[in-house]
Amino acid sequence: MKKVTMQQIADHLGVSKFVVSKALSGKGGVNEMTKERVIQAASQLGYFNQKNGYVKNVRPAMGTAVIPPGKQSVLVLMPNIRSQNKESLYWGKVLEGISDELEEQNLGMIIVSEPRTEVMMNIINPEGILGMIGVGQIATSLLLEVHRTGLPMVLVDHEDNLIPADSIFANNVDGTYRMANHLIGLGHRQLHFLGNLNFSRSFRDRWIGFRSALEENGLDVQMHNDPMLFLDSVETGGFGPGLKEWLQARKQSKPAALPTALVCANDSIALHTIGILRELDIRVPEDITVTGFDNIDDAARFEPAITTVSVPKEQLGRRAVTKLLDRLADSNRAVEKWLISVELLYRQSASKPGAAAHASI
């Protein structure tokens, strides 16, 4: 395969090779818009797929010793966006798992919650940083800064097409596949997915599992342009007015066309959805079954308790540490994606389709 050069990228964009070199090396002198254009063009031309596609600092080989003598630290990057913070019922548990495993390994942890691209090099270069664990959605530009240093990294619940890195996910596809099959087994035939496919890789995978179950059972699958697949502000519940309008229209149609089950991309969406249904005098689960995903603490305490998919959040964090240590021991192994098994929890928000639901068929 012919090597892709910086000159080819420059010609493709109509800029100088000097600009491309600056953008790809992380040096200053190039504005963010140009930098993003260069990165995108480099990706499209296959530059990043090459072995030497990134400019890296050479880190000394560690041999058979995974951790050098003395206490070392791991950088944990968890941008405070989309409720990705220590107070989150989901991300906080992941962080606890990382912290507990690092403590057991006698390793320290440096948490960076609001990083800026231009200062990342000052953060990640200190001696003693073994590698980085990224938690949740992280901008490509930040990951690129880490990758340039040669630091090994592991991403939790996120992956980036431009940055080769090990990743840890819950088995999202399997979780919604099994949930949808469970509901179909209860007798549901009008199932609808609620989420935002552009929000995260996990949400897209959960939709894929849901869709696969319906297709295998010969049931109609909602169209890809369905607004319920692209809800606004899923992290804050800001989708409420749009969902309410959608439900009202279906409830008032002749004949009524309410689904019998709403499969939500996570528990937070499920909790907000049940609130909207109550405003419309639609009962859960008597009229509509509602399920979630993640098993946050509020899902069990809610009335009715939410039928959900339990994600072992602490284990995601612990396994991220394990994967990072594996990478330190063998930097030449292929990039890996680990899937952690999930478990269905059957609670009160799901039941067989009721009389009201059958009337709408």
N, C-alpha and C positions, 0 to 999 in steps of 0.2 A: 504494500500500500504506500502510495506516495506521501511524503511528509508534508503536513500543512505548516506553512511558515508565517511569521508575523507580516512579511511583505504581502502575502496573499490576502491576509485579513485587511491590511491597509488599503490594498487595491479594491477590495470588495466594498469598503466603506468610503473610499475617496479621501482618505486622510494619510498622513505620513507614517512611516514605520516607527518613527520616534514616538508619536502619540500612542500607537498600539503598545509599544514596549513599556511606556510609562504606565498605561492603564493596566496591563497584565502583571506588572512587577509590584504594583501597590505603591509606587512612588507618587509624590505630589506633582502638581502642574497640569492635571487633567480634571476638568469639571465632571461632576457626577453623571450628568446626562451622557456625555461622550464615553465615560467609563462603562456605563451600562450598555451602550451600543456596541462597544468593542467586545465586551463579555458575551453578549448575545450572538454577535457575528462569529466569534471564535467557537462558540458552542455549535452553531449551525454548520460550520465548515469542518467540524471534527477535531479542532485543535486540542481540546481538553481530553480527548480519548487517547492521545499519545502519551507514551511513558513519561516524557519530559515536558508535558504540556504546561506545567507550572514551574515557576522559579522558586525553589525552596532553599532554605538554609540547611546545610548538612548537619544532622545530629549524630553524635557518636553512637556506634553500635553498642548495645547493652549486653550482647552475648547471652549467656544463660541466666544472668541475674535480671529478673524482671524489674526490680526496684533497686536503685543504687543505695548504698549505705546511708543511713540518716533519714529522718522523717521528711517526706516529700508531700507536695500538694497537687490536687487536681482542680483545674478551672471548671466551674459549672456555670454555663451561660444560659440564663433563663430570662429572656427579654420580657419586661413587664407590659405585655400587650395581650389582648384577647383573654384577660383574666389569668394569664400565666404568671402566677406569683405564689409566694409561700402561704398566703391565706386561702388559696383556692382549695376546695374540697377534693379536687382531682390532682392538680399539680403539686400541691403541698404534700400529698402522700408519696408521690414519685420522688420528691426531694428528700423526704424522710428516708426512703429506701436507699438513695444514693449516700446520704450522710451516715446511716447505720453501717452500710457495707464498708465505706471508707474508714470509719472508725475501727471496725474489726480488723482491717488490713493495716492499721496504724498509719493511715494517710490523712493529710489535711485537706481542707476544701476551701476554695475561694469562690464565692458566689458573685457573679456580675449580672445585675438585673436591668440596667439601663445603659447598655454600651453604645458608643458612637464609633463609627467605622474609623475615623481619623485618629482615635486614641487606642484602638485595639492593640497595636504593636507595643505600646507602652505597658499594656496590661498583661499580655501573654508571653513576653520575652524574659521575665525574671528567671534567674536560676532556680531550680527546684520544681518547676511546673512539669509534671509528667505528661499531661495530655488534657484534653477537654471533653466534657460531656455536655452536649447541647440538649436542652429540654424544651420541647414544643417548637412552634414556628419560629424560624430564625432567617433573617435576610441573607440572600446569597452573598452580598458584599461582605458581611461579617464572617461567614464561613470561609470565604476566599482568603481573608486576612489570616485566619488561623491556619488554613491549609498551606499558605506560603511559608510559614515558619517550619514546616515539617512536623509539627506536633500531631500525634495521633488523635483522632476524635471519634466519638460515638454519639449518634443522634437518637434521642428518645421521641417516638411518635412524630418523626419528621424525616424526610429525605430530600435531597436536592439533586436534580438531574445534572448539574454542572460540577458538583463536588463529590468525588469518590470518598465515601465514609461508611463505616459500619453503622447499622441502625437496629433499633429494638422497637417492635410494635406489639400491641395486643393483636390477637388473631381476629381482626375486625370482620373480615369476610365471613369466616365461619360463625361468628357470633350472631349476625343478623340472618344468616342463612338458616341457622337452627331455630332462631326465634320465629321467623316467618313460617317455617315448617310446623312448629308447635301450634301457631295460631291457625294454620290451615287444617291441622289435625283436629282442632277444636270445632271446626266447621266454618271458619271465616273464608269468604270468597271475594269480598271487597276490601282489600288492604291498601293503605296509602302510606308512603314514606314522607316524613317531615324532616327537613334539614337544609343544608346549603352545600352543594357539591364542590363549590369553590373555596370553602372555608378551610379545609384541611385534607390531607391524604386519608386520614382515618375516616372522615365522613364519606369520602368517595368510595372507600373500600366497604363501608357498611351498606351503602346503597347497592353496590355490586352483589353482595351476599343476599340482600333482600330481593333484588331483581332476579337473581339466579333461582331462588326458591320458587318464585311465582312462575317463571318460565318453565321450570321442570314439572310443575303441577298443572300446566295448561291454563293458567289464569292471566287475565289482562294485566299488563304492566303500564303504569302511568307514563305519559309521553315525556321525553327529555326536556321539553320546554315548559313543563308544568311549573307554575310559580312556587309550589310547595317544595320543590327541589332546590330552590334558590331563595330561601327566607332571608329577610334583612335582619341584621343585628342579632344573630342567634346566641351570642355570648351574653347579651343583656336582656333578652326578652322583648326587644324592640319590634319583633315580627308580629306582635300580638294583634294590632289593628288589621293587618293584611290577612292573617289567619282567620280572624273573626268574620271579616267580610266574605271570605271563601266559604266558610262553614254556613253562614246565613244563606248564601245563594244556593248552596246544595240542599239545605234544610227546606227552603221555600219552593224549590223546583217541583214540578209535577211530571212524573212521580218523584218523591223525595230521593235524593241520590247521595245521602251521607254514607261514607265508608263504615264498615263494621269494626275496623281496627286501624289505629294510627300507630305506625312503628316509627318512633322518634330516634334521631341520630344520637342523642344523649339524654341523660336524666333531666338536665336543666330545661331542655326543650319540652320534655314530657310534663314537667311540673307546671310550666307556664301554659302549656296546651290544656291541661285539666282545668286551670283557672278560667281560661276562655270558654271552655265547654260549659262550665257552671254558669257563666254569665248568660249563656244561651239556653239554660235549663236542659242541657243534655247530660245525662247521667253516665258516670264511669264506675263499673264496667257494664251496667245494665243496658245502656244504649250504644256505647262505643267503648271498645277496649283500647287502652293506651299503654304502650311499653316504652322503656327507655334503654339506655346503654351507659355503662361505667360503674354503676352501683355506688354513687356518692352517698354519704351518710343521710342526707335529707330524703333520699328516695325511700329508705326504710322507715323513716319517721313520719312520712306524709300519710294523709288519709284520703283515699285508700293508698296503702303501701304499693310502690311501683314495681311491677314485673319488669325485670331488667336483665342485662348481661353484666356479670361481675368481672371487672378487669382487676387483676392483681397488681395494683398500682405500686405498692412498695417493691414487689418483685421486678417490675420494669426498671426501677431505679437500681436495685441491687445487681441485676443482670447487666446493666450498662457499665457498672464498675468492673464486673467480671470480663466483659467483652474488651474493655480498655486494657486491662492487664494482659489478656490474650494477645492483643495487638502489639503491646510492648514486648512481649516474649517472641513474637514472630511477625515482623513488619512486612514480610513478603507474601503472606497468605492472601488469598483472594478476599475482596470486600464481601462481607456477609450481612444478611438481613435475618434477624432472629424474630420469630413469632412466638409469643407467650400465649398459652391456652387460656380460654375464657370459660365462664360457667353461667348457665341460665339460672335465674332465681325466680321461682314462680310465686307471685304475691297476688294481692287483691285487685289490682287494676286491670286484670285480664280474665276473661271468662268466655264461655260459648256465646255465640251471637244470640241476643235476646229477642223477644217478640217484636219490639220496636224496630230492631235491625232487620228482621225478616220482612217486615212490612214494607221496607224500602227497596227490597230486591225486585 
